[in-house]
Amino acid sequence: MATPGPAAGALRQILEVQFKGLRSDFFAYSGAPGLAEREYVVVEADRGQDIGWVKRAAGAGDLACEGGCDSVGARTVPPPSRRVIRRAAPADVLRLQQLRDQELEVRRRTRELVTKHRLRMKVSEAEWQWDRNKLTVYFTAEKRVDFRALVRDMARSFRTRIDLRQIGVRDEARRLGGLGRCRRELCCRSWLTSIEPVTLQLAKDQGLSLNPSQISGACGRLMNCLRYEHAVYAQAKKRFPPVGRTIRTANGRENVKSWDLFEETVSLQAGDGEIRTIPLAQLREERRAARRAELDRR
């Protein structure tokens, strides 16, 4: 006897679909058979349809809570409001590639219009929606820009709905990609799911150069990797004596000049200017011995 299939229209999967520039969103899928990662799909978009590829796929039943999601009780995770319409045919993907090729011309013509209107903005990227019902243009600017006249000219030129979006330089680097000082692809482009704030204090805590040219990334802002080892340095500060403090050791009173987290060493300067570098464990033992000697004298 054949096993009955799922009810028509029943939710089968929840998919994360990725588009150009690392843009992604979640969609519901009710078709059969299920979709796999890296497949191109046609999805519901803003007043039309778009194409992306499946980044992650999960069965709808796998996303049910059993009393642990919100402490209210067992419940089913609400499905996304938008859905995957169908698998993309080869002709659909070919059309998408043709649109991507046309976006180079879109950027060129948009920059000409920006120059015509004398606007202080930098056009960094353009993205056609697959059905050509919308054209999104991303730009950076130091201040707010009145681009109403520009949008009208663009609508007449490209004959579609125009969406101009101002983004920051970090987001621009994430969309465009590139190589960092380490000669690898930018972290924000290759694997970071979100960009967190990076402050100069992170560099100070790690004893790095405060020269902006040495700690800034391709976007001109402080590098994201300044955060990666910060927690280690913050924890190390609790184990090492503060730089600049004068402490009692086996050689008397010495000033802490620096310390090396990875070598586990501390550099000390005596009153006569002589500098010595010793392991952190030895320093701890010398300080304990100095305290015991002081207590004995009392």
Secondary structure, 3 states (H helix, E strand, C coil): CCCCCCCCCCCCEEEEEECHHHCEEEEEECCCCCCCCCCEEEEEECCEEEEEEEEEEEEHHHHEEECCCCCCCEEECCCCCCEEEEECCHHHHHHHHHHHHHHHHHHHHHHHHHHHHCCCCEEEEEEECCCCCEEEEEEECCCCCCCHHHHHHHHHHHCCEEEEEECCHHHHHHHHCCECCCCCECHHHHCCCCCCCCCHHHHHHCCCCCCHHHHECCCCCECHHHHCCHHHHHHHCCCCCCCCCEEEECCEEEEEEEEECCCCEEEEECCCCCEEEEEHHHHHHHHHHHHHHHHHHC
